[in-house]
Amino acid sequence: MDKKQKAVIINELKDNFSKSQGICLTDFKKLTVQNTNELRKRFKEQGIVYRVYKNTFAKQVCNENGVKNSGNVFSGETGFAFSFDDPSLPAKIVAKFSKENQDIPAIKACIIDKRIYEKDQISVILSLPTREELIAKMLGSLNAPITNTVSVLNGLLRNLVGVVNAIKEKKENN
């Protein structure tokens, strides 16, 4: 590989790294071609870019971007899933795919906010709600006070109508 090709690949990696919200590093050495294509299809459906880069390039880009503790995760065959919207989504897709395919591929680590989460910390990332779930919860929280206020006002109006009807009936009976 000549210097121009290396520069192109490193620039692509830098671009993906800088734009991504979350990166999931996978060990793909036992994946079949069919499994790899299926995984890539799932990533593409969610707008996630999946690439394989040389570990030396990845270490270089991580060091340039201030990512700490990047030594142990960049060994062997490493695939990179870049999410540009939801930082936890690539890890969730890989975890689900891995359960369906005898724990292949394995998640090596995730990078979120310039911090590497290794195997023992992946469960934290998998427990994070998705962006859509967070938005729904926030909208529900914003909607609750309004809904409660409307319910109280409806109750007051019902009571007022009941009192007016009671007065009307009393006057009719007299």
MDAnalysis code that builds the backbone (N, CA, C; Angstrom):
import MDAnalysis as mda
import numpy as np

u = mda.Universe.empty(522, n_residues=174, atom_resindex=np.repeat(np.arange(174), 3), trajectory=True)
u.add_TopologyAttr("name", ["N", "CA", "C"] * 174)
u.add_TopologyAttr("resid", np.arange(1, 175))
u.add_TopologyAttr("resname", ["MET", "ASP", "LYS", "LYS", "GLN", "LYS", "ALA", "VAL", "ILE", "ILE", "ASN", "GLU", "LEU", "LYS", "ASP", "ASN", "PHE", "SER", "LYS", "SER", "GLN", "GLY", "ILE", "CYS", "LEU", "THR", "ASP", "PHE", "LYS", "LYS", "LEU", "THR", "VAL", "GLN", "ASN", "THR", "ASN", "GLU", "LEU", "ARG", "LYS", "ARG", "PHE", "LYS", "GLU", "GLN", "GLY", "ILE", "VAL", "TYR", "ARG", "VAL", "TYR", "LYS", "ASN", "THR", "PHE", "ALA", "LYS", "GLN", "VAL", "CYS", "ASN", "GLU", "ASN", "GLY", "VAL", "LYS", "ASN", "SER", "GLY", "ASN", "VAL", "PHE", "SER", "GLY", "GLU", "THR", "GLY", "PHE", "ALA", "PHE", "SER", "PHE", "ASP", "ASP", "PRO", "SER", "LEU", "PRO", "ALA", "LYS", "ILE", "VAL", "ALA", "LYS", "PHE", "SER", "LYS", "GLU", "ASN", "GLN", "ASP", "ILE", "PRO", "ALA", "ILE", "LYS", "ALA", "CYS", "ILE", "ILE", "ASP", "LYS", "ARG", "ILE", "TYR", "GLU", "LYS", "ASP", "GLN", "ILE", "SER", "VAL", "ILE", "LEU", "SER", "LEU", "PRO", "THR", "ARG", "GLU", "GLU", "LEU", "ILE", "ALA", "LYS", "MET", "LEU", "GLY", "SER", "LEU", "ASN", "ALA", "PRO", "ILE", "THR", "ASN", "THR", "VAL", "SER", "VAL", "LEU", "ASN", "GLY", "LEU", "LEU", "ARG", "ASN", "LEU", "VAL", "GLY", "VAL", "VAL", "ASN", "ALA", "ILE", "LYS", "GLU", "LYS", "LYS", "GLU", "ASN", "ASN"])
u.atoms.positions = np.array([
    [0.853, -1.176, 0.000],
    [0.000, 0.000, 0.000],
    [0.896, 1.235, 0.000],
    [0.666, 2.119, -0.960],
    [1.507, 3.316, -1.018],
    [0.967, 4.417, -0.110],
    [1.719, 5.501, -0.017],
    [1.381, 6.583, 0.914],
    [0.054, 7.252, 0.574],
    [-0.256, 7.364, -0.713],
    [-1.512, 7.999, -1.117],
    [-2.710, 7.167, -0.660],
    [-2.616, 5.847, -0.833],
    [-3.705, 4.968, -0.394],
    [-3.867, 5.031, 1.121],
    [-2.747, 5.018, 1.838],
    [-2.802, 5.116, 3.301],
    [-3.443, 6.430, 3.726],
    [-3.071, 7.506, 3.072],
    [-3.627, 8.816, 3.416],
    [-5.136, 8.850, 3.193],
    [-5.598, 8.251, 2.099],
    [-7.035, 8.207, 1.805],
    [-7.768, 7.418, 2.889],
    [-7.225, 6.268, 3.253],
    [-7.862, 5.421, 4.270],
    [-7.864, 6.126, 5.626],
    [-6.750, 6.728, 6.002],
    [-6.678, 7.422, 7.297],
    [-7.628, 8.603, 7.312],
    [-7.743, 9.343, 6.205],
    [-8.684, 10.467, 6.149],
    [-10.130, 9.995, 6.272],
    [-10.459, 8.859, 5.650],
    [-11.811, 8.297, 5.780],
    [-12.077, 7.907, 7.230],
    [-11.101, 7.263, 7.859],
    [-11.239, 6.863, 9.260],
    [-11.402, 8.083, 10.163],
    [-10.597, 9.113, 9.933],
    [-10.706, 10.352, 10.726],
    [-12.084, 10.980, 10.558],
    [-12.565, 11.001, 9.319],
    [-13.872, 11.586, 9.034],
    [-14.981, 10.822, 9.753],
    [-14.973, 9.490, 9.625],
    [-15.968, 8.671, 10.327],
    [-15.858, 8.844, 11.835],
    [-14.649, 8.886, 12.333],
    [-14.416, 9.016, 13.776],
    [-14.949, 10.355, 14.291],
    [-14.671, 11.425, 13.562],
    [-15.081, 12.752, 14.026],
    [-16.596, 12.959, 13.961],
    [-17.263, 12.335, 12.990],
    [-18.706, 12.510, 12.835],
    [-19.527, 11.588, 13.732],
    [-18.941, 10.507, 14.215],
    [-19.726, 9.481, 14.911],
    [-20.036, 9.857, 16.354],
    [-21.215, 9.429, 16.789],
    [-21.629, 9.564, 18.183],
    [-21.120, 8.388, 19.006],
    [-21.045, 7.228, 18.367],
    [-20.592, 6.020, 19.029],
    [-19.965, 5.070, 18.025],
    [-18.950, 4.329, 18.497],
    [-18.264, 3.373, 17.637],
    [-18.227, 2.041, 18.371],
    [-18.622, 0.986, 17.683],
    [-18.561, -0.356, 18.248],
    [-17.464, -1.124, 17.516],
    [-16.517, -1.681, 18.272],
    [-15.429, -2.463, 17.702],
    [-15.768, -3.933, 17.856],
    [-15.723, -4.661, 16.743],
    [-16.103, -6.071, 16.761],
    [-14.944, -6.949, 16.306],
    [-14.964, -8.173, 16.788],
    [-14.011, -9.187, 16.361],
    [-14.731, -10.046, 15.327],
    [-14.359, -9.926, 14.075],
    [-15.110, -10.585, 13.004],
    [-14.440, -11.834, 12.459],
    [-13.415, -12.360, 13.136],
    [-12.624, -13.438, 12.533],
    [-13.404, -14.720, 12.276],
    [-14.486, -14.998, 12.981],
    [-15.245, -16.237, 12.759],
    [-16.507, -16.020, 11.929],
    [-16.717, -14.816, 11.460],
    [-17.905, -14.528, 10.654],
    [-17.770, -15.116, 9.253],
    [-18.846, -15.708, 8.781],
    [-18.882, -16.174, 7.398],
    [-19.233, -14.982, 6.502],
    [-19.091, -15.153, 5.220],
    [-19.436, -14.093, 4.275],
    [-20.926, -13.783, 4.367],
    [-21.732, -14.823, 4.487],
    [-23.181, -14.636, 4.595],
    [-23.531, -13.847, 5.862],
    [-22.916, -14.202, 6.995],
    [-23.167, -13.483, 8.245],
    [-22.701, -12.031, 8.145],
    [-21.546, -11.826, 7.543],
    [-21.028, -10.466, 7.387],
    [-21.979, -9.623, 6.553],
    [-22.478, -10.177, 5.467],
    [-23.426, -9.447, 4.629],
    [-24.713, -9.125, 5.376],
    [-25.201, -10.068, 6.181],
    [-26.419, -9.833, 6.969],
    [-26.184, -8.737, 8.008],
    [-25.038, -8.783, 8.667],
    [-24.714, -7.755, 9.667],
    [-24.589, -6.384, 9.008],
    [-23.914, -6.333, 7.880],
    [-23.784, -5.060, 7.155],
    [-25.155, -4.525, 6.732],
    [-26.056, -5.414, 6.336],
    [-27.409, -5.016, 5.942],
    [-28.143, -4.387, 7.134],
    [-28.031, -5.013, 8.300],
    [-28.688, -4.469, 9.503],
    [-28.112, -3.107, 9.868],
    [-26.799, -2.979, 9.743],
    [-26.175, -1.682, 10.020],
    [-26.670, -0.625, 9.034],
    [-26.699, -0.972, 7.775],
    [-27.096, -0.018, 6.736],
    [-28.529, 0.454, 6.937],
    [-29.425, -0.455, 7.360],
    [-30.822, -0.087, 7.614],
    [-30.935, 0.981, 8.696],
    [-29.977, 1.004, 9.615],
    [-29.999, 1.963, 10.716],
    [-29.072, 3.164, 10.477],
    [-28.474, 3.246, 9.298],
    [-27.598, 4.374, 8.973],
    [-26.224, 4.270, 9.619],
    [-25.796, 3.065, 9.927],
    [-24.499, 2.838, 10.559],
    [-23.498, 2.392, 9.501],
    [-22.317, 2.974, 9.551],
    [-21.251, 2.631, 8.615],
    [-20.371, 1.567, 9.268],
    [-20.141, 0.459, 8.553],
    [-19.305, -0.633, 9.070],
    [-18.109, -0.803, 8.144],
    [-16.918, -0.638, 8.703],
    [-15.683, -0.748, 7.932],
    [-14.651, -1.545, 8.727],
    [-13.675, -2.049, 7.995],
    [-12.532, -2.719, 8.602],
    [-11.299, -1.878, 8.286],
    [-10.565, -1.495, 9.321],
    [-9.352, -0.707, 9.168],
    [-8.200, -1.436, 9.844],
    [-7.011, -1.098, 9.424],
    [-5.830, -1.640, 10.082],
    [-5.775, -1.083, 11.504],
    [-5.378, -1.919, 12.446],
    [-5.305, -1.504, 13.842],
    [-4.332, -0.351, 14.047],
    [-3.254, -0.327, 13.289],
    [-2.296, 0.781, 13.449],
    [-2.928, 2.111, 13.059],
    [-3.765, 2.102, 12.000],
    [-4.462, 3.328, 11.608],
    [-5.439, 3.754, 12.704],
    [-6.163, 2.792, 13.249],
    [-7.146, 3.096, 14.296],
    [-6.458, 3.650, 15.541],
    [-5.347, 3.055, 15.942],
    [-4.602, 3.568, 17.105],
    [-4.152, 5.001, 16.860],
    [-3.656, 5.264, 15.664],
    [-3.181, 6.602, 15.320],
    [-4.315, 7.621, 15.424],
    [-5.467, 7.304, 14.849],
    [-6.606, 8.229, 14.866],
    [-7.114, 8.420, 16.296],
    [-7.158, 7.349, 17.078],
    [-7.599, 7.466, 18.472],
    [-6.655, 8.368, 19.262],
    [-5.373, 8.178, 19.090],
    [-4.403, 9.017, 19.802],
    [-4.532, 10.479, 19.398],
    [-4.740, 10.734, 18.106],
    [-4.901, 12.109, 17.622],
    [-6.171, 12.761, 18.170],
    [-7.186, 11.956, 18.481],
    [-8.457, 12.487, 18.973],
    [-8.592, 12.413, 20.489],
    [-7.531, 12.062, 21.178],
    [-7.547, 12.081, 22.636],
    [-8.275, 10.928, 23.291],
    [-8.431, 9.809, 22.601],
    [-9.079, 8.640, 23.196],
    [-8.052, 7.908, 24.048],
    [-8.393, 7.689, 25.295],
    [-7.469, 7.064, 26.246],
    [-7.614, 5.546, 26.243],
    [-6.571, 4.847, 26.699],
    [-6.557, 3.383, 26.877],
    [-6.925, 2.633, 25.609],
    [-6.341, 3.000, 24.503],
    [-6.710, 2.357, 23.248],
    [-5.803, 1.185, 22.880],
    [-4.936, 0.729, 23.754],
    [-3.952, -0.284, 23.420],
    [-4.495, -1.684, 23.214],
    [-5.205, -2.251, 24.160],
    [-5.580, -3.668, 24.123],
    [-6.683, -4.011, 23.129],
    [-7.542, -3.091, 22.807],
    [-8.684, -3.418, 21.956],
    [-8.316, -3.493, 20.480],
    [-7.186, -2.956, 20.099],
    [-6.772, -2.961, 18.702],
    [-5.783, -4.087, 18.438],
    [-6.299, -5.297, 18.528],
    [-5.488, -6.467, 18.196],
    [-6.376, -7.452, 17.449],
    [-5.790, -8.198, 16.539],
    [-6.576, -9.141, 15.754],
    [-7.417, -8.429, 14.719],
    [-8.404, -9.137, 14.197],
    [-9.302, -8.570, 13.187],
    [-10.329, -7.683, 13.880],
    [-10.397, -6.440, 13.455],
    [-11.301, -5.494, 14.108],
    [-12.174, -4.799, 13.071],
    [-13.489, -4.882, 13.300],
    [-14.448, -4.159, 12.481],
    [-14.951, -2.959, 13.271],
    [-15.223, -1.871, 12.588],
    [-15.655, -0.633, 13.224],
    [-17.049, -0.264, 12.727],
    [-18.005, -0.144, 13.645],
    [-19.368, 0.273, 13.305],
    [-19.564, 1.692, 13.835],
    [-19.728, 2.640, 12.926],
    [-19.847, 4.054, 13.274],
    [-21.312, 4.473, 13.241],
    [-21.800, 4.957, 14.375],
    [-23.168, 5.464, 14.454],
    [-23.113, 6.981, 14.525],
    [-23.875, 7.635, 13.671],
    [-23.852, 9.086, 13.612],
    [-25.015, 9.724, 14.368],
    [-25.939, 8.901, 14.886],
    [-27.094, 9.421, 15.623],
    [-27.149, 8.912, 17.058],
    [-27.175, 7.623, 17.226],
    [-27.369, 7.000, 18.535],
    [-26.100, 6.252, 18.932],
    [-25.433, 6.670, 20.008],
    [-24.151, 6.053, 20.360],
    [-24.234, 4.583, 20.752],
    [-25.350, 4.134, 21.274],
    [-25.442, 2.752, 21.743],
    [-25.999, 1.789, 20.685],
    [-26.519, 2.308, 19.592],
    [-27.184, 1.472, 18.595],
    [-26.279, 0.413, 17.957],
    [-25.037, 0.728, 17.562],
    [-24.217, -0.338, 16.955],
    [-23.980, -1.510, 17.905],
    [-23.734, -1.223, 19.173],
    [-23.505, -2.294, 20.151],
    [-24.762, -3.140, 20.321],
    [-25.922, -2.514, 20.311],
    [-27.174, -3.258, 20.448],
    [-27.415, -4.158, 19.238],
    [-27.110, -3.655, 18.055],
    [-27.285, -4.462, 16.849],
    [-26.328, -5.652, 16.875],
    [-25.067, -5.407, 17.226],
    [-24.088, -6.498, 17.276],
    [-24.477, -7.513, 18.344],
    [-24.925, -7.051, 19.514],
    [-25.307, -7.968, 20.593],
    [-26.478, -8.848, 20.167],
    [-27.469, -8.254, 19.520],
    [-28.622, -9.037, 19.051],
    [-28.193, -10.031, 17.972],
    [-27.383, -9.580, 17.033],
    [-26.894, -10.453, 15.972],
    [-26.044, -11.577, 16.547],
    [-25.246, -11.264, 17.535],
    [-24.374, -12.243, 18.179],
    [-25.181, -13.334, 18.883],
    [-26.280, -12.955, 19.533],
    [-27.138, -13.945, 20.192],
    [-27.753, -14.901, 19.173],
    [-28.081, -14.383, 18.006],
    [-28.695, -15.195, 16.960],
    [-27.678, -16.104, 16.259],
    [-26.366, -15.806, 16.404],
    [-25.334, -16.512, 15.637],
    [-24.209, -17.058, 16.515],
    [-24.557, -17.734, 17.592],
    [-23.610, -18.412, 18.484],
    [-22.473, -17.495, 18.948],
    [-22.834, -16.313, 19.434],
    [-21.894, -15.333, 19.990],
    [-20.827, -14.874, 19.000],
    [-21.199, -14.815, 17.734],
    [-20.291, -14.290, 16.710],
    [-21.031, -13.156, 16.003],
    [-20.481, -12.000, 15.863],
    [-19.167, -11.545, 16.292],
    [-19.178, -11.106, 17.748],
    [-18.022, -11.054, 18.329],
    [-17.888, -10.581, 19.706],
    [-17.645, -9.080, 19.683],
    [-18.182, -8.407, 20.695],
    [-17.923, -6.983, 20.836],
    [-16.610, -6.835, 21.602],
    [-15.654, -6.153, 20.990],
    [-14.371, -5.910, 21.650],
    [-14.463, -4.722, 22.601],
    [-15.064, -3.649, 22.103],
    [-15.161, -2.419, 22.893],
    [-16.104, -1.457, 22.174],
    [-16.446, -0.383, 22.877],
    [-17.209, 0.713, 22.292],
    [-16.507, 2.015, 22.646],
    [-16.572, 2.963, 21.744],
    [-16.006, 4.287, 22.000],
    [-17.143, 5.289, 21.956],
    [-17.364, 5.952, 23.093],
    [-18.386, 6.987, 23.198],
    [-17.773, 8.162, 23.943],
    [-17.906, 9.349, 23.380],
    [-17.354, 10.569, 23.980],
    [-15.878, 10.426, 24.344],
    [-15.110, 9.932, 23.398],
    [-13.653, 9.793, 23.551],
    [-13.251, 8.897, 24.721],
    [-14.125, 7.972, 25.074],
    [-13.827, 7.024, 26.149],
    [-14.089, 5.612, 25.640],
    [-13.165, 4.723, 25.943],
    [-13.317, 3.334, 25.511],
    [-13.975, 2.529, 26.625],
    [-15.046, 1.836, 26.261],
    [-15.728, 0.921, 27.168],
    [-15.372, -0.489, 26.703],
    [-14.649, -1.233, 27.532],
    [-14.207, -2.567, 27.137],
    [-15.258, -3.603, 27.516],
    [-14.942, -4.886, 27.283],
    [-15.906, -5.984, 27.420],
    [-16.693, -5.952, 28.729],
    [-16.026, -5.690, 29.840],
    [-16.708, -5.728, 31.132],
    [-17.670, -4.560, 31.322],
    [-17.593, -3.544, 30.486],
    [-18.460, -2.368, 30.615],
    [-19.529, -2.296, 29.518],
    [-19.528, -3.262, 28.635],
    [-20.468, -3.242, 27.505],
    [-21.919, -3.324, 27.980],
    [-22.162, -4.032, 29.068],
    [-23.541, -4.159, 29.564],
    [-24.141, -2.792, 29.893],
    [-23.305, -1.850, 30.314],
    [-23.787, -0.498, 30.601],
    [-24.302, 0.152, 29.317],
    [-23.555, -0.010, 28.252],
    [-23.951, 0.575, 26.972],
    [-25.212, -0.090, 26.437],
    [-25.291, -1.406, 26.591],
    [-26.469, -2.124, 26.095],
    [-27.726, -1.756, 26.874],
    [-27.571, -1.291, 28.112],
    [-28.737, -0.912, 28.912],
    [-29.198, 0.517, 28.638],
    [-28.418, 1.286, 27.899],
    [-28.815, 2.660, 27.590],
    [-30.045, 2.661, 26.684],
    [-30.990, 3.562, 26.946],
    [-32.139, 3.655, 26.028],
    [-31.705, 4.264, 24.703],
    [-32.434, 3.933, 23.659],
    [-32.127, 4.507, 22.348],
    [-32.552, 5.967, 22.320],
    [-32.132, 6.650, 21.296],
    [-32.466, 8.066, 21.148],
    [-33.980, 8.259, 21.086],
    [-34.660, 7.377, 20.348],
    [-36.114, 7.477, 20.209],
    [-36.809, 7.261, 21.560],
    [-36.304, 6.308, 22.343],
    [-36.883, 6.058, 23.670],
    [-36.696, 7.271, 24.571],
    [-35.534, 7.904, 24.510],
    [-35.291, 9.101, 25.323],
    [-36.212, 10.245, 24.922],
    [-36.398, 10.419, 23.630],
    [-37.288, 11.480, 23.150],
    [-38.718, 11.209, 23.596],
    [-39.162, 9.951, 23.494],
    [-40.522, 9.601, 23.916],
    [-40.712, 9.850, 25.410],
    [-39.718, 9.488, 26.211],
    [-39.815, 9.729, 27.658],
    [-39.868, 11.225, 27.955],
    [-39.046, 12.002, 27.252],
    [-39.029, 13.437, 27.480],
    [-40.370, 14.062, 27.095],
    [-40.905, 13.662, 25.948],
    [-42.198, 14.197, 25.525],
    [-43.306, 13.785, 26.488],
    [-43.234, 12.559, 26.998],
    [-44.204, 12.122, 27.997],
    [-44.121, 12.948, 29.261],
    [-42.897, 13.262, 29.677],
    [-42.705, 14.089, 30.874],
    [-43.231, 15.499, 30.656],
    [-43.019, 16.038, 29.457],
    [-43.515, 17.379, 29.154],
    [-45.036, 17.389, 29.026],
    [-45.604, 16.307, 28.545],
    [-47.040, 16.211, 28.308],
    [-47.823, 15.980, 29.603],
    [-47.214, 15.342, 30.586],
    [-47.929, 14.974, 31.819],
    [-48.525, 16.180, 32.554],
    [-47.788, 17.267, 32.816],
    [-48.409, 18.396, 33.524],
    [-49.580, 19.006, 32.764],
    [-49.470, 19.078, 31.457],
    [-50.558, 19.641, 30.645],
    [-51.789, 18.753, 30.746],
    [-51.590, 17.447, 30.641],
    [-52.692, 16.492, 30.730],
    [-53.359, 16.583, 32.100],
    [-52.559, 16.683, 33.150],
    [-53.118, 16.793, 34.501],
    [-53.916, 18.085, 34.660],
    [-53.426, 19.176, 34.114],
    [-54.141, 20.455, 34.216],
    [-55.479, 20.369, 33.488],
    [-55.487, 19.790, 32.319],
    [-56.733, 19.637, 31.561],
    [-57.713, 18.761, 32.330],
    [-57.237, 17.699, 32.953],
    [-58.109, 16.816, 33.742],
    [-58.733, 17.561, 34.914],
    [-57.951, 18.370, 35.599],
    [-58.469, 19.141, 36.737],
    [-59.517, 20.139, 36.260],
    [-59.231, 20.835, 35.158],
    [-60.207, 21.802, 34.638],
    [-61.494, 21.108, 34.194],
    [-61.377, 19.936, 33.570],
    [-62.573, 19.179, 33.191],
    [-63.382, 18.788, 34.416],
    [-62.696, 18.397, 35.471],
    [-63.380, 18.031, 36.708],
    [-64.135, 19.222, 37.302],
    [-63.500, 20.386, 37.286],
    [-64.153, 21.593, 37.796],
    [-65.383, 21.944, 36.965],
    [-65.269, 21.833, 35.649],
    [-66.419, 22.121, 34.776],
    [-67.555, 21.130, 35.025],
    [-67.205, 19.835, 35.200],
    [-68.231, 18.834, 35.496],
    [-68.948, 19.178, 36.808],
    [-68.170, 19.551, 37.809],
    [-68.768, 19.911, 39.092],
    [-69.653, 21.146, 38.953],
    [-69.220, 22.144, 38.179],
    [-70.006, 23.353, 37.970],
    [-71.325, 23.016, 37.275],
    [-71.263, 22.176, 36.256],
    [-72.482, 21.759, 35.549],
    [-73.404, 21.017, 36.509],
    [-72.840, 20.166, 37.362],
    [-73.651, 19.443, 38.344],
    [-74.339, 20.384, 39.316],
    [-73.641, 21.400, 39.784],
    [-74.222, 22.372, 40.717],
    [-75.331, 23.169, 40.020],
    [-75.093, 23.606, 38.777],
    [-76.107, 24.371, 38.041],
    [-77.355, 23.509, 37.822],
    [-77.163, 22.230, 37.466],
    [-78.305, 21.331, 37.287],
    [-79.049, 21.128, 38.603],
    [-78.342, 21.017, 39.700],
    [-78.993, 20.840, 41.006],
    [-79.816, 22.076, 41.353],
    [-79.285, 23.268, 41.089],
    [-80.023, 24.512, 41.368],
    [-81.260, 24.586, 40.483],
    [-81.107, 24.209, 39.209],
    [-82.217, 24.224, 38.264],
    [-83.334, 23.292, 38.740],
    [-82.971, 22.071, 39.135],
    [-83.968, 21.101, 39.606],
    [-84.640, 21.586, 40.886],
    [-83.897, 22.201, 41.773],
    [-84.472, 22.705, 43.036],
    [-85.487, 23.793, 42.752],
    [-85.173, 24.698, 41.808],
    [-86.084, 25.773, 41.477],
    [-87.334, 25.245, 40.762],
    [-87.162, 24.191, 39.963],
    [-88.300, 23.605, 39.266],
    [-89.245, 22.919, 40.255],
    [-88.709, 22.318, 41.304],
    [-89.503, 21.606, 42.301],
    [-90.221, 22.602, 43.229],
    [-89.769, 23.794, 43.378],
    [-90.404, 24.776, 44.281],
    [-91.510, 25.466, 43.625],
])
